[in-house]
Structures are given as C-alpha cells and as structure tokens.
Amino acid sequence: MTIERVATNAQAQTLISQIMQAQSTLDNTQSQVASGLVSTTYAGIGDKTAALEAAQSASDRTTAYQSATSLALNQVNLQDTQLTSLSNLANEWRTDVTNAVGNGDASTLMTEAQSVYQQAAQILNSQDANGNYLYGGDKNSTPPVAAASLSDLQALPSASAAFANGTVKSAVQVGDGETVQVGVLASDVGTQLLQSLQDVANFNAGPSGNFGSTVTTAQSTFLSGAITSAANAATTVNTAAAANGDVYSQLQDASTTQASMSTLYQGFVSDIQDVDMGTAVTNLNQNQVALQAALQVTAQLNQVSLLNYLSPASSTS
C-alpha cells in the first residue's frame, strides 16, 4: 500500500489563515511607514473619521483666511505709504497757501497747485499688482480720478465730479463671521483737497485773480479762507492715514490668531491621522518576522509524512 502524508488539512488551513492575517498586517504597517499616515482611507481611521474631517475643514478655512489676510496686509501697508504721501501733499498745499498770504507773494502758487494735483491724482489712481485700482472700491477697473489735469478739474462743476470710484469699500474675511474693512475710497480722502485746488484755480482764472508777486486785498481775503479749506483737507487725509494704521493692527492681530488656530487644527489632524513612525517601524519589523515564521512552519508542515513517525522495523514489515 502507498504510505500517505500525515493528515494536516486542519493545521494547514489554520496556518494559511495566519499567513493571510500576517500579510495583511504587514501590508498595513508598510503603508504606514511609506505614507506616514495611520491609514490612507477613511475606513482605516474608523470612528475618528468625523473628527478628522471637521479638523481638516477648519484647518483649510484657516489657511484660506491666512492667505486673504496676508494679501490684505500688503494692500494696507501700501495704502499707508501712499496716504502718508498724500497727507504730506495736503500739508504742503496748506503751507503754500499760507506762505502766499503771509509773504504777500503768490507768483508760484498756481505752479505749486498743478504739481500737488498731479501727484495727488497719481496716488489716488494707484493700482495693485493685478491692475486693480486701490481706491476704486467696487469699481476697481476704472481710474478713480477722471480729471487728467488741474485744467480738467477746473472745467467740472465741483471737485466731487472728478471722481469715478465706487461706493463699496473692499473688505477681507479674517475668521468665521469676522470681516475687516481694508479699502479706502479716493473720493473720501481726496475730495476736499481737490476742491481746495479747484477753488484756487478758478479764482485765479476769474476777474480778481491772476496771482502774481503782489497779493491784492481781494486775493488776500480769498486765500485766507483757502487756508482753512486746505487745513481741513489735510486733516481729512491725516485721519484716513491713522484709520488705515488701525486696520493694519487689526489684520496683524487676526494673522496672529490665525497662526495659532492653524497650529491647533493641524495638531488635531496629526493626532488622528499621522502615525508614530518609531512604533510603525518596530511593528513593521515584528510583522515581517511573524510572516516569515508562519511561512516557515507551513513549509515544514508540508514536508511531514508517516515515514517521519514509523520505526525502521515497522516500515519493513
């Protein structure tokens, strides 16, 4: 009769099951070591999936707020430089008018007026890197100051007619339900200054005008009033510059808060999603050994037959 192997079907099935389990466990730890994640699927995260999604969503929103706030800070910083320059121009114009009255000499006043207007219009028509007009509000594709020169301004019924900006100031969302207004409208900061320049230019073109080296009584009376107008214009621009500084501080505070929240949310995500690499490598080594052991036992079992257990006398009988 033929001597068969020892019946090992039950043991073999058990070992095959262990091999498959060891292989699955090894595959999982290899994936963890390669990706640095507990699992690359929500199924592997289990009952922590909802918490992970919520933390990731909050982290993504905070990242978006950080990006928007960074752009807003750049804009407000640029506005600070420009509004400071505009404030200097307004103060310069006030000084020009004051000196004309005090010295009784207005021979250079119109030249100074034209220079101040050109510089002020250039500032108020500033554009950002994307070509949008900073002081245009919700009409940021159109130059806020339409009058190209002081002569063009004179032709208008009032200085307010020189402005083509919108009425809605730009704002940025810096958090859930928290918005900071960052935009400044050209008409808000420039109308009084341009009105002062227009009034002086129109007076100069009138019957009592033609300012020269000697200021007449009528001219002196008019220019004395113009000093007040110029001073009010300077105050308006100074106030706008100060308010812009407050906005910058608000944005900086928001940026600091965003950074803290981003770290917090990323920590939540990491606690749920990221694997402890030291533990994962240790588990990988252990799982490799376990799989190798299971394979070796199975191989040895397949070599076992009755001949291994029969005595020489029995095998010859």
C-alpha distance (Angstrom), angle and dihedral (degrees) to the residues before:
residue distance angle dihedral
M1 . . .
T2 3.81 . .
I3 3.77 115.3 .
E4 3.86 108.7 -134.0
R5 3.78 129.3 -158.2
V6 3.77 119.3 -88.4
A7 3.86 107.8 -85.7
T8 3.83 103.5 -97.5
N9 3.80 102.6 158.1
A10 3.81 95.2 116.3
Q11 3.79 93.2 46.5
A12 3.80 91.0 45.6
Q13 3.79 92.8 52.3
T14 3.80 90.4 49.6
L15 3.81 92.0 49.8
I16 3.81 92.5 46.2
S17 3.80 88.4 53.4
Q18 3.78 89.9 50.0
I19 3.81 91.0 48.5
M20 3.79 91.6 51.8
Q21 3.80 90.9 48.4
A22 3.80 91.6 47.2
Q23 3.80 90.7 48.0
S24 3.82 91.6 50.0
T25 3.79 91.4 48.2
L26 3.80 90.8 47.5
D27 3.81 91.9 49.4
N28 3.80 89.6 51.6
T29 3.80 94.5 50.7
Q30 3.82 91.0 45.1
S31 3.80 88.7 53.8
Q32 3.81 90.7 48.8
V33 3.80 92.8 51.3
A34 3.82 92.0 45.9
S35 3.83 96.7 46.1
G36 3.79 101.7 28.0
L37 3.82 88.1 -132.3
V38 3.76 131.7 116.1
S39 3.80 86.2 -130.7
T40 3.79 137.6 -12.0
T41 3.82 90.8 -142.4
Y42 3.79 133.5 58.6
A43 3.79 88.8 -123.3
G44 3.79 88.8 65.2
I45 3.82 91.1 51.3
G46 3.79 91.4 55.3
D47 3.79 119.8 -179.6
K48 3.82 91.3 0.9
T49 3.81 92.0 68.2
A50 3.81 95.3 97.7
A51 3.81 92.2 49.6
L52 3.81 90.4 47.7
E53 3.80 93.1 50.9
A54 3.81 91.8 48.1
A55 3.81 92.1 49.6
Q56 3.80 92.6 46.5
S57 3.80 91.4 48.6
A58 3.80 91.6 50.4
S59 3.81 90.5 46.6
D60 3.82 91.6 51.0
R61 3.81 91.9 49.9
T62 3.78 91.2 49.6
T63 3.80 90.6 50.1
A64 3.81 89.2 52.7
Y65 3.80 90.8 49.2
Q66 3.81 90.1 49.8
S67 3.79 91.5 52.7
A68 3.81 93.1 48.2
T69 3.80 92.3 45.7
S70 3.79 91.6 50.2
L71 3.81 90.7 54.5
A72 3.80 90.6 46.3
L73 3.81 91.1 51.4
N74 3.79 89.6 53.6
Q75 3.81 90.4 50.4
V76 3.79 94.5 47.2
N77 3.79 91.0 46.2
L78 3.81 89.6 53.3
Q79 3.80 90.4 46.6
D80 3.79 89.3 52.3
T81 3.79 90.9 57.3
Q82 3.80 92.8 46.1
L83 3.79 96.8 43.6
T84 3.79 89.0 49.9
S85 3.80 88.7 53.4
L86 3.81 90.8 46.9
S87 3.80 89.5 49.5
N88 3.79 89.8 52.2
L89 3.80 89.5 51.1
A90 3.80 92.1 50.2
N91 3.79 90.9 49.5
E92 3.79 89.8 46.2
W93 3.80 90.4 53.2
R94 3.80 91.3 49.8
T95 3.80 89.1 51.5
D96 3.81 91.6 48.2
V97 3.81 92.2 54.3
T98 3.81 92.1 43.2
N99 3.79 92.1 50.9
A100 3.80 91.9 48.2
V101 3.79 90.0 56.5
G102 3.80 95.4 39.8
N103 3.80 95.0 47.2
G104 3.76 95.4 37.6
D105 3.79 87.9 -129.7
A106 3.82 122.6 111.2
S107 3.78 98.3 162.0
T108 3.83 93.8 120.6
L109 3.80 97.6 34.7
M110 3.81 97.2 100.1
T111 3.79 92.6 46.8
E112 3.79 88.0 52.5
A113 3.81 90.9 46.7
Q114 3.79 91.7 53.4
S115 3.82 91.4 48.7
V116 3.80 93.2 48.9
Y117 3.80 91.1 48.2
Q118 3.80 94.5 50.3
Q119 3.79 92.8 49.1
A120 3.81 93.6 44.1
A121 3.82 92.3 49.4
Q122 3.80 90.4 48.2
I123 3.82 91.4 53.2
L124 3.80 94.0 46.4
N125 3.82 90.2 49.1
S126 3.80 93.1 52.7
Q127 3.81 117.8 139.3
D128 3.78 132.0 -151.4
A129 3.81 125.5 -128.4
N130 3.81 90.3 -82.1
G131 3.78 93.7 54.0
N132 3.82 95.3 -105.6
Y133 3.79 118.0 140.1
L134 3.80 107.4 -114.0
Y135 3.78 95.7 -148.9
G136 3.80 97.4 39.0
G137 3.80 97.5 93.2
D138 3.80 111.4 -161.4
K139 3.82 89.7 -9.2
N140 3.78 95.5 61.3
S141 3.81 95.2 146.8
T142 3.82 92.3 66.3
P143 3.82 126.0 69.9
P144 3.83 105.5 -105.3
V145 3.80 93.2 -142.9
A146 3.80 109.7 55.2
A147 3.81 98.8 179.2
A148 3.78 107.3 91.5
S149 3.80 96.6 -163.1
L150 3.79 143.3 11.5
S151 3.80 87.8 -99.3
D152 3.80 89.9 56.5
L153 3.80 88.9 49.3
Q154 3.81 90.4 53.0
A155 3.80 90.4 55.7
L156 3.82 91.9 60.2
P157 3.82 124.1 89.1
S158 3.80 90.4 -123.0
A159 3.79 139.9 -9.0
S160 3.80 91.3 -102.9
A161 3.80 88.6 66.7
A162 3.81 88.9 64.8
F163 3.79 92.2 69.2
A164 3.79 123.7 87.4
N165 3.80 99.3 171.3
G166 3.79 123.9 125.4
T167 3.78 126.7 -108.1
V168 3.82 101.8 -123.0
K169 3.79 117.1 85.0
S170 3.79 118.4 -142.1
A171 3.80 117.4 -106.7
V172 3.79 137.0 -174.6
Q173 3.79 129.7 -143.4
V174 3.79 108.5 -130.1
G175 3.79 99.1 174.1
D176 3.78 144.4 -5.8
G177 3.79 103.7 -48.4
E178 3.82 92.6 -10.2
T179 3.81 120.5 115.7
V180 3.80 130.0 173.9
Q181 3.80 121.5 -156.9
V182 3.80 107.9 -133.3
G183 3.80 104.4 162.6
V184 3.79 125.7 99.8
L185 3.81 121.7 -160.0
A186 3.79 118.9 -133.4
S187 3.80 91.9 -137.7
D188 3.81 92.1 54.0
V189 3.78 94.8 56.7
G190 3.79 101.8 27.0
T191 3.80 109.0 40.5
Q192 3.81 97.2 83.9
L193 3.80 93.0 45.6
L194 3.79 93.2 48.7
Q195 3.82 90.8 44.4
S196 3.80 90.2 54.4
L197 3.80 90.6 50.1
Q198 3.81 92.2 46.6
D199 3.81 92.7 49.4
V200 3.80 92.2 52.3
A201 3.80 92.6 45.0
N202 3.81 92.4 49.3
F203 3.80 92.1 47.6
N204 3.78 90.1 50.3
A205 3.81 89.4 52.7
G206 3.83 91.9 48.8
P207 3.79 131.9 84.3
S208 3.81 94.5 -85.4
G209 3.77 94.7 43.9
N210 3.76 138.0 79.0
F211 3.79 93.9 114.0
G212 3.77 113.2 -141.0
S213 3.77 142.4 161.7
T214 3.79 90.6 -64.3
V215 3.80 119.2 55.4
T216 3.80 114.2 -144.8
T217 3.79 123.6 -141.0
A218 3.81 91.7 -104.3
Q219 3.79 90.9 48.3
S220 3.78 92.3 48.2
T221 3.80 91.6 50.6
F222 3.80 91.5 49.7
L223 3.79 94.8 45.4
S224 3.81 91.6 48.6
G225 3.79 87.4 60.8
A226 3.81 90.0 44.0
I227 3.80 89.2 59.1
T228 3.81 89.2 64.3
S229 3.81 91.3 48.4
A230 3.80 91.3 49.3
A231 3.81 90.9 47.8
N232 3.81 91.2 51.2
A233 3.78 89.9 50.0
A234 3.80 90.6 51.8
T235 3.81 90.9 49.3
T236 3.81 91.3 52.2
V237 3.79 92.7 52.3
N238 3.82 92.1 44.3
T239 3.80 89.9 52.1
A240 3.82 91.1 49.9
A241 3.80 90.9 50.3
A242 3.82 91.0 50.8
A243 3.81 91.4 48.6
N244 3.78 89.7 50.3
G245 3.80 88.5 54.4
D246 3.80 89.6 54.0
V247 3.81 89.7 52.1
Y248 3.80 89.6 51.9
S249 3.81 89.8 54.2
Q250 3.81 90.5 49.2
L251 3.79 90.9 52.0
Q252 3.79 92.3 47.9
D253 3.82 90.5 52.1
A254 3.80 89.6 48.4
S255 3.79 90.6 49.3
T256 3.80 91.0 52.6
T257 3.80 91.2 49.6
Q258 3.80 91.1 47.6
A259 3.79 91.7 52.6
S260 3.81 90.7 52.0
M261 3.80 92.7 47.4
S262 3.80 91.4 46.8
T263 3.80 90.4 54.2
L264 3.81 90.1 47.6
Y265 3.81 95.1 49.8
Q266 3.79 93.2 43.8
G267 3.79 87.7 52.1
F268 3.81 90.0 54.1
V269 3.79 90.7 50.2
S270 3.80 92.5 46.3
D271 3.81 93.1 49.5
I272 3.80 90.5 55.4
Q273 3.79 102.2 32.9
D274 3.77 110.2 27.6
V275 3.79 120.1 82.5
D276 3.80 125.0 -134.4
M277 3.80 96.1 -110.2
G278 3.81 95.2 -156.3
T279 3.78 91.8 52.8
A280 3.80 91.8 43.3
V281 3.83 92.8 53.8
T282 3.80 90.8 47.8
N283 3.80 90.4 49.7
L284 3.80 90.3 47.8
N285 3.80 91.8 55.3
Q286 3.79 91.9 46.3
N287 3.79 92.7 48.2
Q288 3.79 91.4 49.7
V289 3.79 89.9 53.2
A290 3.82 91.3 46.9
L291 3.79 92.5 51.4
Q292 3.80 92.3 46.7
A293 3.81 90.5 50.5
A294 3.80 92.4 49.8
L295 3.79 90.9 50.3
Q296 3.79 92.4 48.8
V297 3.82 93.2 50.3
T298 3.79 90.5 49.2
A299 3.78 91.6 50.0
Q300 3.79 91.3 49.8
L301 3.79 91.7 48.1
N302 3.80 90.8 54.2
Q303 3.83 89.2 57.5
V304 3.80 95.2 53.8
S305 3.91 117.8 106.4
L306 3.82 137.0 160.0
L307 3.77 88.9 -95.0
N308 3.80 88.1 72.0
Y309 3.81 89.0 62.0
L310 3.87 103.8 36.4
S311 3.80 120.5 94.3
P312 3.82 117.6 -126.1
A313 3.82 89.8 -108.6
S314 3.78 92.1 52.9
S315 3.76 93.1 48.5
T316 3.80 92.3 55.8
S317 3.76 98.3 44.8
